[in-house]
Amino acid sequence: QVQLVESGGGLVQAGGSLRLSCAASGSIFNGVTMGWYRQTPGKQRELVATITRGGTTNYADSVKGRFTVSRDNAKNTVYLQMNSLKPEDTAVYYCYVGLNDRIPIRWGQGTQVTVSS
């Protein structure tokens, strides 16, 4: 069974940076997509960024140019480098493993990111 362990959330001022990490353990088969979604109270969970095993990325328009998703296949780990953070980036960020961007296999427990103005 796949388990995801997230780290790296926290409080940062607007304009600052944070890096999220998510390590997957258990049975991970080749070809999965990994990445990050986020959710704020009262809203649906939304895609932030994903990356295939081959390195193809997909970003939400709101984070393009500021966030970078990457992965280390040998470690089954995905990262999200978040730069130029804005208060509207405040959310719980969930690590994602799926068959593609939209068919999940497993979610992480979530890590809070708070950006103060």
Secondary structure, 3 states (H helix, E strand, C coil): CCEEEEECCEEEECCCCEEEEEEEECCCCCCCEEEEEEECCCCCCEEEEEECCCCCEEECHHHCCCEEEEEEHHHCEEEEEECCCCHHHCEEEEEEEECCCCCEEEECCCEEEEEEC
